Amino acid sequence: MITDEDLRGDPEEIIKPLDVCKFCLFDYLLPPEQKKRKNLKLDVPDKHIDRGTIEQMCGPEHDKYECKLKYFAMRIPTDDRTAIQLGAMTIFKYDLGKKYPNIMWDQESSANEWRKSQDLGRKNLEGKSILESYAERFDTIWKFGLREFAVDEKERQILGLIGIYEMVVAGPELYETVLKGLEGLKQEHFKRDKEGIKR
């Protein structure tokens, strides 16, 4: 809950994460301009991450804390890409916990693993390992799933969170197949557009 006291003070002040949080995903992702005190006065826009999703990202152990960064996240218009990547990173954290139960995967360690350039099994034409991150894979899949629709000529994502996540973490052979399939689907879409059939 935002109080009058929260709204007082320097509007340009950048709000910091709570002391109890060793790592804050929202502090990590939101640019400084979006973490300024003045943004607490903004209304929640139609397009935003809902409170339940935010609580899931922070984990149940943080539900009892009143964190202003959660309010920022709800008040800053969030594009689909940010919201879906946040969701993917949350699933990734839980999957790491299942795969490596002896390691404590918190938001910081799982976010670092998501962004770490590493050998995920793919090879280049010379047979050498390709270094890539899950974040880079997400970006590639995301771009393949964008379509411009005739209704308002705006780009929209045709792929959902779970589908994108499964493609991002797929094994090397399946990932290569996915890329070829997505590229083919995008070309089919452009071909239909060229012929005057907008979908």
C-alpha positions as CSV (number, residue, x, y, z in Angstrom):
1,M,0.0,0.0,0.0
2,I,1.3,3.5,-0.9
3,T,0.9,6.1,1.8
4,D,1.1,9.9,1.8
5,E,4.5,9.6,3.4
6,D,5.7,7.5,0.4
7,L,4.6,10.3,-2.0
8,R,6.4,13.0,-0.1
9,G,10.1,13.8,-0.6
10,D,12.2,14.4,-3.6
11,P,10.3,13.2,-6.7
12,E,13.5,12.5,-8.5
13,E,14.8,10.2,-5.8
14,I,15.5,6.6,-7.0
15,I,13.9,4.1,-4.7
16,K,16.2,1.2,-3.7
17,P,15.3,-2.4,-2.9
18,L,14.5,-3.5,0.6
19,D,17.4,-4.5,2.8
20,V,16.0,-8.0,3.2
21,C,16.4,-8.6,-0.5
22,K,19.9,-9.7,-1.5
23,F,18.8,-9.4,-5.2
24,C,15.8,-7.6,-6.7
25,L,14.7,-8.6,-10.2
26,F,12.8,-5.3,-10.6
27,D,15.8,-3.2,-9.5
28,Y,17.8,-5.3,-12.0
29,L,15.4,-4.8,-14.9
30,L,13.8,-1.4,-14.4
31,P,15.8,1.6,-15.7
32,P,16.6,4.4,-13.2
33,E,14.0,6.8,-14.7
34,Q,11.2,4.2,-13.9
35,K,12.3,3.9,-10.2
36,K,11.9,7.5,-9.3
37,R,9.6,8.4,-6.4
38,K,7.3,10.5,-8.6
39,N,6.2,7.3,-10.5
40,L,4.4,6.1,-7.3
41,K,1.7,8.7,-8.2
42,L,1.0,7.1,-11.6
43,D,-2.2,5.1,-12.1
44,V,-1.9,1.5,-12.9
45,P,-2.2,1.3,-16.7
46,D,-4.3,-1.2,-18.6
47,K,-1.2,-3.1,-19.7
48,H,0.9,-4.1,-16.7
49,I,2.2,-7.1,-14.7
50,D,-0.4,-8.0,-12.1
51,R,0.3,-8.2,-8.4
52,G,0.0,-12.0,-8.3
53,T,2.7,-12.4,-11.0
54,I,5.0,-9.9,-9.2
55,E,4.6,-11.9,-5.9
56,Q,5.5,-15.1,-7.7
57,M,8.6,-13.5,-9.1
58,C,9.7,-12.4,-5.7
59,G,8.9,-15.7,-4.0
60,P,6.4,-16.4,-1.2
61,E,9.0,-15.5,1.5
62,H,8.7,-11.9,0.4
63,D,4.9,-11.6,0.3
64,K,4.8,-9.9,3.8
65,Y,7.1,-7.0,2.8
66,E,5.8,-3.8,1.4
67,C,8.2,-3.2,-1.5
68,K,7.8,0.1,-3.5
69,L,9.6,-1.5,-6.5
70,K,6.6,-3.8,-6.8
71,Y,4.4,-0.8,-7.1
72,F,6.7,0.7,-9.8
73,A,6.5,-2.5,-11.7
74,M,2.7,-2.3,-11.7
75,R,2.7,1.4,-12.7
76,I,5.2,1.4,-15.5
77,P,3.5,0.3,-18.8
78,T,5.1,-3.1,-19.4
79,D,5.5,-4.4,-22.9
80,D,4.7,-8.0,-23.7
81,R,8.4,-8.8,-24.2
82,T,9.4,-7.7,-20.7
83,A,6.4,-9.5,-19.0
84,I,7.0,-12.8,-20.9
85,Q,10.7,-12.8,-20.3
86,L,10.1,-12.2,-16.6
87,G,7.8,-15.1,-16.6
88,A,10.3,-17.3,-18.5
89,M,13.0,-16.4,-16.0
90,T,10.7,-17.4,-13.1
91,I,10.1,-20.8,-14.7
92,F,13.8,-21.1,-15.3
93,K,14.6,-20.6,-11.6
94,Y,12.2,-23.4,-10.6
95,D,13.6,-25.7,-13.3
96,L,17.2,-25.1,-12.0
97,G,16.0,-26.0,-8.5
98,K,14.6,-29.3,-9.8
99,K,17.7,-30.1,-11.9
100,Y,20.2,-29.0,-9.2
101,P,18.5,-29.6,-5.9
102,N,21.7,-29.2,-3.9
103,I,22.1,-25.6,-5.1
104,M,20.1,-22.7,-3.7
105,W,18.8,-20.9,-6.8
106,D,17.6,-17.5,-5.9
107,Q,16.7,-14.7,-8.3
108,E,20.2,-13.4,-8.6
109,S,21.9,-16.7,-9.3
110,S,19.2,-17.8,-11.8
111,A,19.2,-14.4,-13.5
112,N,22.9,-14.6,-13.9
113,E,22.6,-18.1,-15.3
114,W,19.9,-16.9,-17.8
115,R,22.2,-14.2,-19.0
116,K,25.5,-16.2,-18.9
117,S,27.2,-16.8,-22.3
118,Q,27.9,-20.6,-22.3
119,D,28.0,-23.8,-24.4
120,L,24.4,-25.0,-24.8
121,G,25.4,-27.7,-27.2
122,R,25.2,-26.1,-30.6
123,K,28.1,-26.2,-33.0
124,N,29.0,-23.9,-35.9
125,L,29.9,-25.1,-39.4
126,E,33.5,-25.8,-38.3
127,G,32.2,-28.0,-35.5
128,K,33.2,-25.5,-32.7
129,S,30.9,-24.8,-29.8
130,I,28.6,-21.8,-30.1
131,L,28.6,-19.6,-27.0
132,E,25.2,-18.2,-26.3
133,S,22.9,-17.3,-23.4
134,Y,19.3,-18.2,-22.7
135,A,18.6,-14.5,-22.9
136,E,20.0,-14.4,-26.4
137,R,17.9,-17.4,-27.4
138,F,14.8,-15.7,-25.9
139,D,15.5,-12.6,-28.1
140,T,15.9,-14.8,-31.2
141,I,12.6,-16.7,-30.6
142,W,10.8,-13.5,-29.7
143,K,11.7,-11.8,-33.0
144,F,10.6,-14.9,-35.0
145,G,7.2,-14.8,-33.3
146,L,6.4,-11.1,-34.0
147,R,3.7,-10.4,-36.7
148,E,2.2,-7.2,-38.0
149,F,-1.5,-7.4,-38.3
150,A,-3.6,-5.4,-40.8
151,V,-6.2,-4.3,-38.2
152,D,-3.9,-1.6,-36.7
153,E,-0.5,-2.4,-38.3
154,K,1.1,-3.0,-34.9
155,E,3.4,-5.9,-34.2
156,R,2.1,-8.6,-31.9
157,Q,3.6,-11.7,-30.5
158,I,1.9,-14.9,-31.7
159,L,3.8,-17.2,-29.2
160,G,2.9,-17.7,-25.6
161,L,5.1,-17.8,-22.5
162,I,5.3,-21.6,-22.0
163,G,5.9,-22.2,-25.7
164,I,8.7,-19.6,-25.9
165,Y,10.3,-20.9,-22.7
166,E,10.3,-24.5,-24.0
167,M,11.9,-23.4,-27.2
168,V,14.6,-21.4,-25.4
169,V,15.7,-24.3,-23.2
170,A,15.4,-27.0,-25.9
171,G,18.3,-29.3,-26.6
172,P,20.7,-28.2,-29.4
173,E,19.1,-30.4,-32.2
174,L,15.6,-29.5,-31.3
175,Y,16.5,-25.8,-31.0
176,E,17.9,-25.8,-34.5
177,T,14.7,-27.4,-35.8
178,V,12.6,-24.9,-33.9
179,L,14.5,-22.0,-35.5
180,K,14.0,-23.4,-39.0
181,G,10.3,-24.0,-38.3
182,L,9.8,-20.5,-37.0
183,E,11.7,-18.9,-39.9
184,G,9.5,-20.9,-42.3
185,L,6.4,-19.8,-40.5
186,K,7.4,-16.1,-40.7
187,Q,8.2,-16.4,-44.4
188,E,4.7,-18.0,-44.9
189,H,3.2,-15.0,-43.1
190,F,5.0,-12.5,-45.3
191,K,4.0,-14.5,-48.4
192,R,0.3,-14.3,-47.4
193,D,0.7,-10.6,-46.8
194,K,2.3,-10.1,-50.2
195,E,-0.7,-11.8,-51.8
196,G,-3.1,-9.5,-49.9
197,I,-4.2,-12.0,-47.2
198,K,-3.6,-10.4,-43.8
199,R,-3.9,-12.6,-40.8
